[in-house]
Amino acid sequence: MLDKLKNAFNAFIKKTLSEKKLENSIEDLKILLISNDVAMETADLICSRIVDSFKGEQIGRLNSVKDRLSKTLEEIISSVLTPEKGINILEEIRKKNEQKLPYIIVFLGVNGTGKTTTMAKIAHFLKKNNFNVIAAASDTFRAGAIEQLSYHMDKVGIKVIKHQYKSDPASVAYDAIDHAKAKNIQVVLVDTAGRQVTDKNLMREIEKICRIAEPDLKIFVGDSLAGNDALFQVKEFNKYVGIDATILTKLDADAKGGAALSVSYETHKPILFVGMGQGYDDLKEFNPYIIVQNILSI
């Protein structure tokens, strides 16, 4: 990508950069970022920061400009991907357990993002770190959702608290938390309906789940291949209930990493893990440097 960036910036590689000249030529960079799944407003942010970085500077050799541009982009992208406040989920769980209380995680996301499989991966990860876990089947809306969650949790050895379909999802979460307190279970994972964010009734339902469950962590599960759709989804969930962290799925399917950049910019919250396959061990801690490499092809 650096050669393409060099070409995109040839128009303003002169003795002196002015903001006007830079803005005229930087459109090529913006198109390049968008083609790598970066949302429009996130691409705008990156480009405006580059304008500020280069404004009024003297330009020397072409190679030095190329190196400076590469470094500037890397710094900007890295800053977006690494919010100031990170989350060490294992440490957070231990702190909550010291109060003799279970740590509660609610999972949010639309259908098709891999939310249920991701829950099982998290359960498996927590078990490997010696935590006991239960799951709440609070998706009582979609046919087959309870069976799907039960299937995956059975595979990783996790009990599921469930009610009948069409029952109150918040009551399922409440019963799971009550069970966890009674049995000294350390973590409760709460499933929710894979709702379309345009369905306001379902979004109000998840508000109720969060109000009743009082989760310690609300995780948005997003599809890394969704591009601008992922940004729209995370905006809506953030507006209704707030998001504490993100897990991106399908990063192994030739995703360019732009969704990670867009979601991080919108939420200012960390990406905890990325899904790299269908196996329960195919959940990797998020490494911002890998995304920077993918986007810049360096």
Residue pairs with C-beta under 8 A, 6 or more apart in sequence:
1 32
1 36
1 295
1 296
1 297
1 298
2 66
2 69
2 70
2 296
2 297
2 298
4 32
5 29
5 32
5 66
5 69
5 70
5 73
6 62
6 65
6 66
6 69
7 28
8 25
8 26
8 28
8 29
8 32
9 25
9 26
9 28
9 29
9 65
9 69
10 25
11 21
11 24
11 25
11 28
12 21
12 22
12 24
12 25
12 26
12 54
13 59
13 62
13 65
14 21
14 59
15 58
15 59
16 56
16 57
16 58
16 59
17 54
17 55
17 56
17 57
17 59
18 55
18 56
19 51
19 55
19 56
22 50
22 51
22 54
22 55
23 51
26 47
26 50
26 51
29 46
29 47
29 50
30 43
30 44
30 47
33 42
33 43
33 46
33 47
33 258
33 295
34 40
34 43
34 258
36 256
36 257
36 258
36 294
36 295
37 225
37 227
37 255
37 256
37 257
37 258
37 259
37 262
38 46
38 258
38 261
38 262
38 295
39 227
39 228
39 231
39 258
39 261
39 262
39 265
39 266
40 228
41 265
42 80
42 231
42 258
42 261
42 262
42 265
42 266
45 80
45 265
46 73
46 76
46 77
46 80
49 72
49 76
50 69
50 72
50 73
50 76
53 72
54 68
54 72
59 65
70 296
70 298
73 296
74 292
74 296
74 298
77 261
77 291
77 292
77 295
77 296
78 288
78 289
78 292
80 261
80 264
80 265
81 260
81 261
81 264
81 271
81 288
81 291
81 292
82 270
82 288
83 264
83 268
83 269
83 270
85 269
85 270
86 270
87 217
87 244
87 245
87 270
87 272
89 217
89 272
90 129
92 103
92 216
92 217
93 103
93 126
93 131
93 186
93 187
96 102
96 103
96 216
97 103
97 186
100 184
101 181
102 177
102 180
102 181
102 185
102 186
102 187
102 188
103 186
103 187
103 188
103 216
103 217
104 177
104 187
104 188
104 190
104 213
104 214
104 215
104 216
104 217
105 122
105 187
105 188
105 189
105 190
105 215
105 216
105 217
105 218
105 219
106 173
106 190
106 192
106 206
106 209
106 210
106 213
106 215
106 217
106 218
106 219
107 115
107 118
107 119
107 189
107 190
107 191
107 192
107 219
107 221
108 115
108 192
108 206
108 218
108 219
108 220
108 221
108 237
108 241
108 243
109 115
109 194
109 220
109 221
109 222
109 233
109 237
110 194
110 195
110 196
110 197
110 233
111 142
111 194
111 195
111 196
112 194
112 223
113 194
113 221
113 222
113 223
113 226
113 249
114 221
114 223
114 249
114 250
114 275
115 191
115 194
115 221
116 145
116 148
116 149
116 152
116 191
117 152
117 249
117 275
117 278
118 221
118 247
118 249
118 273
118 275
118 283
119 135
119 149
119 152
119 153
119 189
119 191
120 152
120 153
120 155
120 156
120 158
120 280
121 273
121 275
121 280
121 281
121 282
121 283
122 189
122 247
122 273
122 283
123 133
123 135
123 153
123 156
123 158
123 189
124 156
124 280
124 281
124 283
125 273
125 283
126 133
126 187
127 133
127 156
127 157
127 158
131 186
131 187
132 185
132 186
132 187
133 158
133 185
133 186
133 187
133 188
133 189
134 158
134 159
134 160
134 161
134 176
134 179
134 180
134 185
134 187
134 188
134 189
135 149
135 153
135 158
135 159
135 160
135 161
135 176
135 188
135 189
135 190
135 191
136 160
136 161
136 162
136 172
136 173
136 175
136 176
136 177
136 188
136 189
136 190
136 191
137 145
137 146
137 149
137 150
137 160
137 161
137 162
137 163
137 172
137 191
138 169
138 170
138 172
138 173
138 190
138 191
138 192
138 193
138 209
139 145
139 146
139 149
139 169
139 191
139 192
139 193
139 194
140 146
140 163
140 164
140 165
140 166
140 167
140 168
140 169
140 172
140 193
141 165
141 166
141 169
141 193
141 195
141 202
141 205
142 193
142 194
143 165
145 191
145 193
145 194
146 160
146 162
146 165
149 160
149 162
149 191
150 160
150 162
153 159
153 160
154 160
155 280
156 280
158 189
161 172
161 175
161 176
161 179
162 172
163 171
163 172
163 175
169 192
169 193
169 205
169 208
169 209
170 205
170 208
170 209
170 211
170 212
170 213
171 212
173 188
173 190
173 209
173 212
173 213
174 212
174 213
176 188
176 190
177 188
177 213
179 185
180 186
180 187
180 188
188 213
190 209
190 213
190 215
192 206
192 209
193 202
193 205
193 206
195 202
195 203
195 205
195 206
196 202
197 203
197 232
197 233
197 236
197 237
198 236
203 236
203 240
204 240
206 240
206 241
207 240
207 241
210 218
210 241
217 244
217 245
218 241
218 242
218 243
218 244
218 245
219 243
219 244
219 245
219 246
219 247
219 272
220 233
220 234
220 237
220 238
220 243
220 245
220 246
220 247
220 263
220 267
221 246
221 247
221 249
222 230
222 233
222 234
222 246
222 247
222 248
222 249
222 259
222 263
223 229
223 230
223 248
223 249
223 250
223 259
224 230
224 248
224 249
224 250
224 251
224 253
224 255
224 257
224 259
224 260
224 274
225 250
225 253
225 255
225 259
226 233
226 259
227 258
227 259
227 262
228 262
230 259
230 262
230 263
231 259
231 262
231 263
231 266
234 243
234 246
234 263
234 266
234 267
235 266
237 243
238 266
238 267
243 267
243 269
244 269
245 269
245 270
245 271
245 272
246 263
246 264
246 267
246 269
246 270
246 271
246 272
247 271
247 272
247 273
247 274
247 275
247 283
248 255
248 259
248 260
248 263
248 271
248 273
248 274
248 275
248 286
249 274
249 275
250 275
251 257
251 274
251 275
251 276
252 275
252 276
252 277
252 282
255 294
256 294
256 295
257 290
257 291
257 292
257 294
257 295
258 295
260 271
260 274
260 286
260 291
261 291
261 295
263 271
264 270
264 271
270 286
271 286
272 285
272 286
273 283
273 284
273 285
273 286
274 283
274 284
274 286
275 282
275 283
276 282
276 283
276 284
292 298
